[in-house]
Amino acid sequence: MKNVEQRRRAEASSKTVEVKRRATALGFDAVGVTTLGPNAHAAELDRWLEAGYAGTMTYLQRQAEKRKDPRRIMPEARTAVVTLTNYFHEDPGHGPGDRHPGRVAQYAWSADYHDVLGGRIEKLAAAIGEVAPGATTRCYVDAGPVPERELAQRAGLGWIGKNMMLIHPDIGSFTFIGVVLTDADLAPDLPFEVDRCGTCRRCLDACPTNAFPEPHVLDATRCISYLTIEHRGVFNEQQRRDVGEWVFGCDVCQDVCPWNVSFATAAADPAFAPRADVREPDLAALLEMDEDTFARRYADTPFARPGLRGMRRNTAAVLAGADRSRE
């Protein structure tokens, strides 16, 4: 029996090495493997939801049980293959403290990452099927009930910072997380156990809206990313002011993180090359744009999530804030 188990482990290790080689060849910047089991942060998720910090993101309530135990997503799955893709771009014209009406979070500067990475994750899933014939897979890129950051931490890809972002020690936090759940017998990596944030709280102190009641707790209802992307309906006066110069998303807590300042390097992936019309959108044009024009210009970008109505709302808030600043 001992020899049989040793042989199984050796085969699992060999398969894992090959899966990681394939992932690297597909363009992923980091890859790790973890077994599936209860989420260590399950109780924290319950408290977060009970506090109302999810705002109008009611789907998180519906997904809670699966997020707390990803084995419920795909009962036959044994492991998760977790990937990171760097999307950082140097922005010499706009430092962390600069004001620039109409700013857009870096992850939205190019084509929608769901589409770009979705295809790559599917190719990785196919590769897993080749390495482990007969294996079944299920793919996720920032969608569905998958606790991506927790799985990434368990797969050895970094730790979850005080701003709730996954931080890879060599890449930083400007990364997309992709996950393949599979029943393939793969060798898990050791989890990333150390929290390297230490006493630093730059991300918390820099947040323009004080959206962090405490370290590792985000009140999404005060987060600019939530307000400009997930929030539905009109802004109240406080929300309108909170948006500041951000027309879509927010990068402040990542911009000031020492791990990004010191280690983040510009992504070389041409699929994530910045598009000028998304990186610095014409705010006046957005206010006047009709649905057909918006669809032609932005249907393949993250702007499609809030849609034209949401982007007009955001734009009006940003321009009103710029007018107040001039006064």
URSULGI-V461693 format. One record per helix or strand. SS is the DSSP state (H for helix, E for strand). FROM is the first residue (numbers start at 1). LEN is the number of residues. Records with the same first field share a line. If there is no record, write none. Layout:
SS->FROM-LEN  FROM-LEN
//
This chain:
H->2-24  42-9  59-10  70-3  106-3  113-19  148-7  202-5  220-3  224-7  237-6  252-4  258-6  270-3  276-4  283-6  291-8  303-24
E->30-6  38-1  69-1  79-8  103-2  137-5  159-2  166-3  172-1  175-8  214-1  217-1  246-3
//
